[in-house]
Amino acid sequence: MKNPFDHDAIESMGLRGLGDAPIETLAAYVYYAESIIEPQISSIDADLPIHDRLLEATLILFDTMLPDKAAIKRISPDMLSSPCIVKDFVPLAHGFFTRLFCQLSLAPNDFASKARLHMYTAYFNHWLHIWLSDETPDQSDTMAAIDQDLNQLREWKEWIMNAVPLNF
């Protein structure tokens, strides 16, 4: 699959931001990234703790997006701030992360797993903004934020499991 952001696509299309990008271009990029990471995600050991699987998968995704960081940075200011973007992009991202979770054997089939998926999706937007501004050569600021938030995500899941009666 061809990368829709190749050859300075954002600049050549004259896009000022994400709001100008056709949803087809964004969808093509999501599916492009998914096709690149799929074999790498499949190789993640299913016996690893959930935190480690999610950390490894997230780092794989950011590594895959690294060549397109400038283009993503150029269009990202509108991310989740425009109703038109939210209408199209959020379901696209939700589908992507649902497939990612299934591939990691974390299928959102119960309440706590669904909550983890939604929290991961929200955290990913936060990580994306950190990643776009991370100038460290090894992306250590991004890795630290991901690790910290994944620990918090584990705490949220434990809280949900203890706070919500699962026999309703």
Accessible surface in RSA format (square Angstrom, percent):
REM  Atomic radii and reference values for relative SASA: ProtOr
REM  Chains: A
REM  Algorithm: Lee & Richards
REM  Probe-radius: 1.40
REM  Slices: 20
REM RES _ NUM      All-atoms   Total-Side   Main-Chain    Non-polar    All polar
REM                ABS   REL    ABS   REL    ABS   REL    ABS   REL    ABS   REL
RES MET A   1   150.98  78.2  73.41  48.6  77.57 184.7  89.78  76.3  61.20  81.1
RES LYS A   2   143.38  70.0 122.90  75.4  20.49  48.8 114.33 102.9  29.06  30.9
RES ASN A   3    10.26   7.1   8.45   8.2   1.82   4.4   3.12   7.5   7.15   6.9
RES PRO A   4    30.84  22.5  12.72  11.6  18.13  65.9  22.27  18.4   8.58  53.3
RES PHE A   5     9.45   4.7   2.07   1.3   7.38  19.2   2.07   1.3   7.38  21.1
RES ASP A   6    54.90  38.5  45.44  45.2   9.46  22.4   8.18  19.2  46.73  46.6
RES HIS A   7   158.33  86.5 128.60  89.4  29.73  76.1  95.40  98.3  62.94  73.2
RES ASP A   8   103.23  72.3  95.91  95.5   7.32  17.3  17.65  41.5  85.58  85.4
RES ALA A   9    11.09  10.2   9.43  14.5   1.67   3.8  11.09  15.6   0.00   0.0
RES ILE A  10     0.00   0.0   0.00   0.0   0.00   0.0   0.00   0.0   0.00   0.0
RES GLU A  11    87.37  50.2  70.59  53.4  16.78  40.0  52.90 102.3  34.46  28.1
RES SER A  12    90.33  76.3  47.66  63.6  42.66  98.3  47.04 100.2  43.28  60.6
RES MET A  13    80.22  41.5  48.25  31.9  31.97  76.1  39.22  33.3  41.00  54.3
RES GLY A  14    50.88  62.7   0.00   N/A  50.88  62.7  32.35  88.8  18.53  41.5
RES LEU A  15    12.95   7.2  12.92   9.2   0.04   0.1  12.95   9.1   0.00   0.0
RES ARG A  16   185.07  77.7 168.13  85.7  16.94  40.3  71.62  97.9 113.45  68.8
RES GLY A  17     3.97   4.9   0.00   N/A   3.97   4.9   3.71  10.2   0.26   0.6
RES LEU A  18     0.93   0.5   0.93   0.7   0.00   0.0   0.93   0.7   0.00   0.0
RES GLY A  19    44.84  55.3   0.00   N/A  44.84  55.3  14.89  40.9  29.94  67.1
RES ASP A  20    54.02  37.8  33.42  33.3  20.60  48.7  16.30  38.4  37.73  37.6
RES ALA A  21     8.86   8.1   0.00   0.0   8.86  20.2   0.07   0.1   8.78  23.3
RES PRO A  22    58.83  42.9  46.90  42.8  11.92  43.3  58.83  48.6   0.00   0.0
RES ILE A  23    53.03  30.2  47.74  35.6   5.29  12.7  48.12  34.7   4.91  13.3
RES GLU A  24   123.59  71.0 115.26  87.2   8.33  19.8  70.42 136.2  53.17  43.4
RES THR A  25    20.82  14.8  16.56  16.8   4.26  10.2   6.55   8.8  14.27  21.6
RES LEU A  26     8.95   5.0   8.03   5.7   0.92   2.3   8.47   5.9   0.48   1.3
RES ALA A  27    21.50  19.8  21.50  33.2   0.00   0.0  21.50  30.3   0.00   0.0
RES ALA A  28    38.01  34.9  31.97  49.3   6.03  13.7  37.22  52.4   0.79   2.1
RES TYR A  29    16.80   7.8  16.80   9.6   0.00   0.0  16.80  12.6   0.00   0.0
RES VAL A  30    18.23  12.0  16.00  14.5   2.23   5.4  18.23  15.8   0.00   0.0
RES TYR A  31    95.21  44.5  92.55  52.7   2.66   6.9  62.10  46.7  33.11  40.8
RES TYR A  32    34.84  16.3  34.84  19.8   0.00   0.0   5.41   4.1  29.43  36.3
RES ALA A  33     4.18   3.8   4.18   6.5   0.00   0.0   4.18   5.9   0.00   0.0
RES GLU A  34    30.85  17.7  30.85  23.3   0.00   0.0  16.71  32.3  14.14  11.5
RES SER A  35    51.15  43.2  33.12  44.2  18.03  41.5  34.22  72.9  16.93  23.7
RES ILE A  36    69.31  39.4  62.77  46.8   6.54  15.8  65.37  47.1   3.94  10.7
RES ILE A  37     2.47   1.4   2.47   1.8   0.00   0.0   2.47   1.8   0.00   0.0
RES GLU A  38    90.93  52.2  90.81  68.7   0.12   0.3  16.01  31.0  74.91  61.2
RES PRO A  39    87.72  63.9  73.22  66.7  14.50  52.7  80.57  66.5   7.15  44.5
RES GLN A  40    75.49  42.2  71.63  52.3   3.87   9.2  33.66  71.7  41.83  31.7
RES ILE A  41     1.64   0.9   0.00   0.0   1.64   4.0   0.00   0.0   1.64   4.5
RES SER A  42    73.69  62.3  44.11  58.9  29.58  68.1  34.01  72.4  39.68  55.6
RES SER A  43    91.75  77.5  56.66  75.6  35.09  80.8  49.63 105.7  42.12  59.0
RES ILE A  44    13.95   7.9   0.50   0.4  13.45  32.4   1.88   1.4  12.07  32.8
RES ASP A  45    76.53  53.6  66.15  65.8  10.38  24.5  30.62  72.1  45.91  45.8
RES ALA A  46    60.87  56.0  45.00  69.4  15.87  36.1  46.06  64.9  14.81  39.2
RES ASP A  47   132.63  92.9 101.30 100.8  31.33  74.1  31.53  74.2 101.10 100.8
RES LEU A  48    56.57  31.5  52.95  37.9   3.62   9.1  54.11  38.0   2.46   6.6
RES PRO A  49    78.62  57.3  66.82  60.9  11.80  42.9  78.61  64.9   0.01   0.0
RES ILE A  50    57.73  32.8  53.73  40.0   4.00   9.6  53.73  38.7   4.00  10.9
RES HIS A  51    24.23  13.2  18.08  12.6   6.15  15.7  17.46  18.0   6.77   7.9
RES ASP A  52    53.95  37.8  51.72  51.5   2.23   5.3  12.34  29.0  41.61  41.5
RES ARG A  53    22.15   9.3  22.15  11.3   0.00   0.0   1.27   1.7  20.87  12.6
RES LEU A  54     1.34   0.7   1.34   1.0   0.00   0.0   1.34   0.9   0.00   0.0
RES LEU A  55    39.50  22.0  39.50  28.3   0.00   0.0  39.50  27.7   0.00   0.0
RES GLU A  56    73.06  41.9  70.74  53.5   2.32   5.5  25.64  49.6  47.42  38.7
RES ALA A  57     0.13   0.1   0.00   0.0   0.13   0.3   0.00   0.0   0.13   0.3
RES THR A  58     0.12   0.1   0.00   0.0   0.12   0.3   0.12   0.2   0.00   0.0
RES LEU A  59    45.43  25.3  45.12  32.3   0.30   0.8  45.31  31.8   0.12   0.3
RES ILE A  60    22.38  12.7  21.68  16.1   0.70   1.7  22.15  16.0   0.22   0.6
RES LEU A  61     5.67   3.2   5.67   4.1   0.00   0.0   5.67   4.0   0.00   0.0
RES PHE A  62     6.69   3.3   6.03   3.7   0.66   1.7   6.30   3.8   0.39   1.1
RES ASP A  63    95.65  67.0  84.63  84.2  11.02  26.0  24.51  57.7  71.14  70.9
RES THR A  64    16.52  11.8   4.26   4.3  12.26  29.2  10.34  13.9   6.18   9.3
RES MET A  65    14.15   7.3  14.15   9.4   0.00   0.0   0.00   0.0  14.15  18.8
RES LEU A  66    81.25  45.3  74.12  53.0   7.14  17.9  74.12  52.1   7.14  19.2
RES PRO A  67   112.89  82.3  71.16  64.9  41.73 151.7  84.12  69.5  28.77 178.8
RES ASP A  68    10.27   7.2   8.17   8.1   2.10   5.0   2.10   5.0   8.17   8.1
RES LYS A  69    31.63  15.4  31.42  19.3   0.21   0.5  25.97  23.4   5.66   6.0
RES ALA A  70    80.35  73.9  67.87 104.7  12.49  28.4  73.15 103.0   7.20  19.1
RES ALA A  71    11.76  10.8   8.71  13.4   3.06   7.0   9.61  13.5   2.16   5.7
RES ILE A  72    10.47   6.0  10.47   7.8   0.00   0.0  10.47   7.5   0.00   0.0
RES LYS A  73    96.60  47.1  91.07  55.9   5.53  13.2  63.82  57.4  32.79  34.9
RES ARG A  74    94.75  39.8  81.28  41.4  13.47  32.1  35.23  48.1  59.52  36.1
RES ILE A  75     4.59   2.6   4.59   3.4   0.00   0.0   4.59   3.3   0.00   0.0
RES SER A  76     7.48   6.3   7.48  10.0   0.00   0.0   0.00   0.0   7.48  10.5
RES PRO A  77    99.06  72.2  67.80  61.8  31.25 113.6  77.46  64.0  21.59 134.2
RES ASP A  78    45.70  32.0  45.70  45.5   0.00   0.0   3.68   8.7  42.02  41.9
RES MET A  79    23.14  12.0  12.71   8.4  10.43  24.8   8.08   6.9  15.06  20.0
RES LEU A  80    75.75  42.2  51.73  37.0  24.02  60.4  51.89  36.4  23.86  64.2
RES SER A  81    81.82  69.1  47.61  63.5  34.21  78.8  46.75  99.6  35.07  49.1
RES SER A  82    28.02  23.7  25.49  34.0   2.53   5.8  16.91  36.0  11.11  15.6
RES PRO A  83   112.24  81.8 101.08  92.1  11.16  40.6 107.21  88.5   5.02  31.2
RES CYS A  84    88.90  67.2  86.11  96.0   2.79   6.6  25.80  65.4  63.10  68.0
RES ILE A  85    11.02   6.3   8.73   6.5   2.29   5.5  11.02   7.9   0.00   0.0
RES VAL A  86    57.14  37.6  55.97  50.7   1.17   2.8  55.97  48.6   1.17   3.2
RES LYS A  87   137.13  66.9 118.90  73.0  18.23  43.4  99.33  89.4  37.80  40.3
RES ASP A  88    48.13  33.7  38.53  38.3   9.61  22.7   5.94  14.0  42.20  42.1
RES PHE A  89    31.72  15.9  31.72  19.6   0.00   0.0  31.72  19.2   0.00   0.0
RES VAL A  90    59.00  38.8  58.02  52.5   0.98   2.4  58.84  51.1   0.16   0.4
RES PRO A  91    80.37  58.6  66.16  60.3  14.21  51.6  71.86  59.3   8.51  52.9
RES LEU A  92    23.21  12.9  15.49  11.1   7.72  19.4  21.98  15.4   1.23   3.3
RES ALA A  93    16.69  15.3  14.84  22.9   1.85   4.2  16.69  23.5   0.00   0.0
RES HIS A  94    64.37  35.2  64.37  44.7   0.00   0.0  37.18  38.3  27.19  31.6
RES GLY A  95    20.31  25.1   0.00   N/A  20.31  25.1  20.12  55.2   0.19   0.4
RES PHE A  96    12.44   6.2  11.91   7.4   0.53   1.4  11.91   7.2   0.53   1.5
RES PHE A  97     8.39   4.2   8.39   5.2   0.00   0.0   8.39   5.1   0.00   0.0
RES THR A  98    37.18  26.4  37.18  37.7   0.00   0.0  36.88  49.5   0.29   0.4
RES ARG A  99    93.75  39.4  88.97  45.4   4.79  11.4  62.56  85.5  31.19  18.9
RES LEU A 100     6.62   3.7   2.79   2.0   3.83   9.6   5.45   3.8   1.17   3.2
RES PHE A 101     0.00   0.0   0.00   0.0   0.00   0.0   0.00   0.0   0.00   0.0
RES CYS A 102    66.14  50.0  49.98  55.7  16.16  38.0  24.52  62.1  41.62  44.9
RES GLN A 103    59.00  33.0  31.58  23.1  27.43  65.3  29.31  62.4  29.69  22.5
RES LEU A 104     5.03   2.8   1.24   0.9   3.78   9.5   4.85   3.4   0.18   0.5
RES SER A 105    76.68  64.8  47.70  63.7  28.99  66.8  30.69  65.4  45.99  64.4
RES LEU A 106     9.96   5.5   5.04   3.6   4.92  12.4   9.94   7.0   0.02   0.0
RES ALA A 107    43.07  39.6  36.13  55.8   6.95  15.8  36.13  50.9   6.95  18.4
RES PRO A 108    22.91  16.7  12.92  11.8   9.99  36.3  13.29  11.0   9.62  59.8
RES ASN A 109   121.58  83.8  88.89  85.9  32.69  78.7  35.32  85.0  86.26  83.4
RES ASP A 110    70.19  49.2  63.16  62.9   7.03  16.6  36.50  85.9  33.69  33.6
RES PHE A 111    95.95  48.0  87.09  53.9   8.85  23.0  89.25  54.1   6.70  19.2
RES ALA A 112     1.39   1.3   0.92   1.4   0.47   1.1   0.92   1.3   0.47   1.3
RES SER A 113     8.59   7.3   8.59  11.5   0.00   0.0   0.14   0.3   8.45  11.8
RES LYS A 114   104.47  51.0 104.47  64.1   0.00   0.0  48.67  43.8  55.80  59.4
RES ALA A 115    19.44  17.9  11.50  17.8   7.94  18.1  18.60  26.2   0.84   2.2
RES ARG A 116    17.18   7.2  14.07   7.2   3.11   7.4   6.83   9.3  10.35   6.3
RES LEU A 117     3.28   1.8   3.28   2.3   0.00   0.0   3.28   2.3   0.00   0.0
RES HIS A 118   102.92  56.2  97.04  67.5   5.87  15.0  60.97  62.8  41.95  48.8
RES MET A 119    56.45  29.2  56.45  37.4   0.00   0.0  25.45  21.6  31.00  41.1
RES TYR A 120     0.00   0.0   0.00   0.0   0.00   0.0   0.00   0.0   0.00   0.0
RES THR A 121    31.27  22.2  28.03  28.4   3.24   7.7  28.03  37.7   3.24   4.9
RES ALA A 122    62.73  57.7  45.78  70.7  16.95  38.6  55.14  77.6   7.59  20.1
RES TYR A 123    26.97  12.6  26.05  14.8   0.92   2.4  24.02  18.1   2.95   3.6
RES PHE A 124    19.72   9.9  19.72  12.2   0.00   0.0  19.72  12.0   0.00   0.0
RES ASN A 125    38.12  26.3  35.15  34.0   2.97   7.1  10.69  25.7  27.43  26.5
RES HIS A 126    88.86  48.6  83.63  58.1   5.23  13.4  55.44  57.1  33.42  38.9
RES TRP A 127     0.04   0.0   0.04   0.0   0.00   0.0   0.04   0.0   0.00   0.0
RES LEU A 128    11.18   6.2  11.18   8.0   0.00   0.0  11.18   7.9   0.00   0.0
RES HIS A 129    80.17  43.8  72.74  50.6   7.43  19.0  50.52  52.1  29.64  34.5
RES ILE A 130    42.32  24.1  39.65  29.5   2.67   6.4  41.96  30.2   0.36   1.0
RES TRP A 131     1.90   0.8   1.90   0.9   0.00   0.0   0.46   0.2   1.44   2.3
RES LEU A 132     8.00   4.5   7.86   5.6   0.14   0.3   7.89   5.5   0.11   0.3
RES SER A 133    75.28  63.6  58.71  78.4  16.57  38.2  41.35  88.1  33.93  47.5
RES ASP A 134     3.99   2.8   0.00   0.0   3.99   9.4   2.86   6.7   1.13   1.1
RES GLU A 135   139.52  80.1 111.43  84.3  28.09  66.9  61.46 118.9  78.06  63.7
RES THR A 136    37.39  26.6  32.77  33.2   4.63  11.0  35.41  47.6   1.98   3.0
RES PRO A 137   139.64 101.8 100.54  91.6  39.10 142.1 112.49  92.9  27.15 168.7
RES ASP A 138    89.84  62.9  73.46  73.1  16.38  38.7  43.64 102.7  46.20  46.1
RES GLN A 139    36.37  20.3  36.37  26.6   0.00   0.0  23.41  49.8  12.97   9.8
RES SER A 140    42.38  35.8  39.40  52.6   2.98   6.9  26.37  56.2  16.01  22.4
RES ASP A 141    77.41  54.2  70.13  69.8   7.28  17.2  18.10  42.6  59.31  59.2
RES THR A 142     1.56   1.1   1.56   1.6   0.00   0.0   1.56   2.1   0.00   0.0
RES MET A 143    73.27  37.9  71.95  47.6   1.32   3.1  50.55  43.0  22.72  30.1
RES ALA A 144    62.83  57.8  50.69  78.2  12.14  27.6  59.52  83.8   3.31   8.8
RES ALA A 145    14.65  13.5   9.87  15.2   4.78  10.9  14.01  19.7   0.64   1.7
RES ILE A 146     0.00   0.0   0.00   0.0   0.00   0.0   0.00   0.0   0.00   0.0
RES ASP A 147    54.25  38.0  54.25  54.0   0.00   0.0  11.54  27.2  42.71  42.6
RES GLN A 148   126.16  70.5 120.90  88.4   5.27  12.5  34.69  73.8  91.47  69.4
RES ASP A 149    13.29   9.3  13.29  13.2   0.00   0.0   0.00   0.0  13.29  13.3
RES LEU A 150     3.32   1.9   0.68   0.5   2.65   6.7   0.68   0.5   2.65   7.1
RES ASN A 151    48.84  33.7  48.45  46.8   0.39   0.9  16.29  39.2  32.55  31.5
RES GLN A 152    79.39  44.4  77.97  57.0   1.41   3.4  14.55  31.0  64.83  49.2
RES LEU A 153     3.61   2.0   3.57   2.6   0.04   0.1   3.57   2.5   0.04   0.1
RES ARG A 154   109.78  46.1 102.62  52.3   7.16  17.1  49.89  68.2  59.90  36.3
RES GLU A 155   108.17  62.1 103.08  78.0   5.09  12.1  37.64  72.8  70.53  57.6
RES TRP A 156   103.35  41.5 101.06  48.9   2.29   5.4  98.14  52.3   5.21   8.5
RES LYS A 157    48.87  23.8  46.53  28.5   2.34   5.6  14.08  12.7  34.79  37.1
RES GLU A 158    93.79  53.8  91.71  69.4   2.08   5.0  38.60  74.7  55.19  45.1
RES TRP A 159   148.66  59.7 143.42  69.4   5.25  12.3 121.48  64.8  27.19  44.1
RES ILE A 160    15.72   8.9  15.72  11.7   0.00   0.0  15.72  11.3   0.00   0.0
RES MET A 161    80.04  41.4  64.91  43.0  15.13  36.0  64.15  54.5  15.89  21.0
RES ASN A 162   131.76  90.9  95.59  92.4  36.18  87.1  30.35  73.0 101.42  98.0
RES ALA A 163    51.74  47.6  18.16  28.0  33.58  76.4  27.37  38.5  24.38  64.6
RES VAL A 164    37.59  24.7  33.58  30.4   4.01   9.7  34.97  30.4   2.62   7.1
RES PRO A 165    91.75  66.9  78.62  71.7  13.12  47.7  90.92  75.1   0.82   5.1
RES LEU A 166    93.94  52.3  60.58  43.3  33.36  83.9  60.95  42.8  32.99  88.8
RES ASN A 167   140.74  97.1 105.91 102.3  34.83  83.9  45.96 110.6  94.78  91.6
RES PHE A 168   177.43  88.8 109.91  68.1  67.52 175.7 141.04  85.5  36.39 104.2
END  Absolute sums over single chains surface
CHAIN  1 A     8914.7       7326.0       1588.7       5354.7       3560.0
END  Absolute sums over all chains
TOTAL          8914.7       7326.0       1588.7       5354.7       3560.0
